[in-house]
Structure formats: structure tokens, C-alpha cells
């Protein structure tokens, strides 16, 4: 199968990613309420589902590096709703000549995650709920990744943070990584709620 996802399949993929992001947001909020508490088995299972979704983002990243047209297809999908010309500055394009044999939503969630990483420092103050306000209530200090290597580093940080949350209390994790991960899920849900509502059609 070499065809790209249909619009309905893309909608379903984005809906599923949003559900995971909302679940992650609740998970982080609960953990921040009791940062010294070890996760229960049920909480660990929830975080495992979140981690599985992040693995899809990594797969999408790898697929995007092996195709030259996926980014353009995703841009066509949302170009009428999101002004993301600034994202071209990230320079994230595939370089291999071989086409993808099958897409199962990985590239959609990767591109959505990429936009979320770029939106994060521009997220409206009203959309930010991270409880520790020592950073003046914004994510402006979090620089979007500007190279494929930097994107991979951020994906790995997301994965590692959620993975460690499955077995460790939140206060055992690096605070900056927790904040960037929390902010990523906030940006992910904000994008769907405010920029992709007509495409996702809840």
C-alpha cells in the first residue's frame, strides 16, 4: 500500500492523539499535586499508553526522513487552517528516494508533534496551566528544535520523561524536562482545540 492516509483516517489519528494528550495532561497534573508519590500500577499503565503514542511520533520522524513528499502532503492537509510558514525554518524534510510502503498515522502524529514543538513558546498565556509560575506563566524560553537531531532529542526527552514517570515520583525527574513535556501536551491539545477543530470535527 503506497497511498497516503485519507482525510477521515487523518482525522481519526489526530483525535486519538488528542485523547492521549488530554490523558497525559491529567496525568501530569495529578503527579504535580503529589510530586513525591510513587505511581500506582494503574497510573503506570496509563503512562505506558502515553509512551506508546510517543513511540508513534518517533516512528513518524524516522519515516519522514525517508520520504521527500510527506511534509508537503501534511501541509496541504492543514494549510487552510494553520499559518505555519515559520515552520519551514526548521528545515525538516526527507531526503531518501524510496517512497513509503505504508502509512499508519505515524507521519501525521509526527507532523502534529512538530508543529506543537514550534508553537510551544508562542502558546497563549491563557492556555498555560503549568502550576509553577516561576517562569512568569509562559514557555517563551523553550526554543523550538531547529535540526533533525534536535527534534530527535526532544522526542527522546518526551519518551524518557514519561518512561521514568511509570516507576519514579515526579520530583525525582529533571524539572526542566517535566515542564517541557507538560508544555508539549498542552500545545498538542491547544492546536486541535483552536486551530484544527474544523479538520478533526469532534
N, C-alpha and C positions, 0 to 999 in steps of 0.2 A: 504494500500500500504506500503510495507516494503522495497522495493528496493531503493538503493541509486540513486542519480542523474546520468544520463548518461553523457558522456563526452561533448556532444553537449549542454545539459542543464547546465552543469558546465561552459562551455564557455559563454553561454548567461548570466548567473548570473554574471560572472566576468566582462563581457562587460558592463552590466548595472551598476555594482558597480563603474567601471572606469568612466563612464559618470557622475555619481553623484559626484565622487571625483573631476573631472575636473570642474564641475559646482561649487562645494564648493571652489575650489582654486580660481576661478574667483570672487566668492562672497567675499571671504576674501580679495583678492587683492583690489577690489573696496572699501570695507569697510575701509581698511588701508589707502587708499588715502584720505578719509574724515572720520576719526575716531569719530568726534563729531556729525556727521549727523545721525538723526534717520532714520531707514529703511522705504522705501516706501511700500505700500501694495504689489506691485509686488515683491520687494526684500524679503518681509516676506513670500510670497507664495513659492518663490524659496527655502528659508531656511527651510520651512516646509517639502518640498520634501527631502531635505538633512537629516532632522531629522528623517523622516520615514525610510530612508535607515539605519540610525544608530540604529533604533529600531530593524531592522532585525539582526544586529550584536549582540545585546543583546539577542534576541531570540536564535541565534546560540550558544551563550555562555551557555545559560540555557540547550539547547538540548545536547550540548557536555558534560555537567556534568551528563547527564543521559544515556550515552551510552559508551561502552568500546572500540568500534571499529571505530568511526567516524574519529578520528585523524589519524589512520593508513590508512584509505581509502583516506583521503585528501593527506597524504604524498605520497601514491602510485601515485596519480594523477600528482604530480609535482616533484617527486624525481629526475627525469632525467634533470630537468631544474634548480632547486634551490637547492643549498647546504645549508640545514637548520638543520644540525645535532646539531648545537648550540642551537636550539630551544627546544631540549629535556630538557635542563637545566631548562626551565620554569616549568616543571612538570605539565602541563595542560592536564590531562587525565580524562575521565569519570569514574564513579565508580558504577553506578547502573546496575542491571542485565537486566532490561527491554529494548528491542530494540525500536528504533524509529518507529512510525507507518507511518510517512510521513516526507519527506524532501522537502522543497520548496526553497532551496537555502540559508537558514539561516546559516547552518553549513559551507557552502562554504565561504560566506562573513565573517563569524566569523574567520575562519582559516586564510583567506587572511588578515583580520584586525590584527590578532595576529602576523602574520609574519611582517606586516608593523610596528607594535609597536616595534618588535625586531630589524628591520632594521634601524629604525629612527636614532639612534645615530651613525650608520655606513653609513648613506646616503652620497654619494659623494658630495663634495663641489659644483661641477658644477650643481648638481640637486637642490640646495637650492636657493629659491628665496625670502625667508622672508626678508622684506625690512630693518628691523632694525638690523644693523650689530654689535651691541654692544657685541654680543656673538661670535665674530670672525668667523661668517659665517658657523657654524656647529651646530649640535644638539647633540654633544658628551656628554653634561651634562644631557641629558634626559635618565634616566635609564629605561630599559625595565622592565615591571612588572614581578615579579618572583613567584607570587602565584595567585590562582584563585581570591582571594579577591582583590589583586592589579589590576588584569585585569579588574574586575568589576568596580573598582574605576575609571580607565581610560576611560572605556566605558561611565560611568555616567558623567565624565567630558566633554567628547565629546558632549554628548546629551545636557548637561546643557549649554555649551557654545553656541551651535547652537540655542537652545531654547531661550536663552536670546537675541541673535542677532536678533530674529524676532521682538523684541519690544524695544530694547535699542541700543544706539550708541555704537560702538565698544570700545571707550575709557572708558566706564562705566564698562567693564568686566576686570577681573584679567589678566594682561599682560602675565603672565606665562601660564595660561590656553589657551589664544588665540594662543600663539606661539606653544604649544604642539598640539593643534587642527589643526592649519595650517600645521605643520610638518607632522602630521598623514596623511593628504590628499596628501601632496607631496610624502610621502613614498608609499602610496597606488598606485598612478599613475605611479611612477617610477618602481615599481615592475612589473606592467603589461607591460610597455614600454620596459624594459630592461631584465626581467627575465622570463616573461610568454607570450612573444609575439607569440611563436610558438603554445602554447596551445590555446590562445584566438583567434588567426587568424583573426585579424581585416580585 
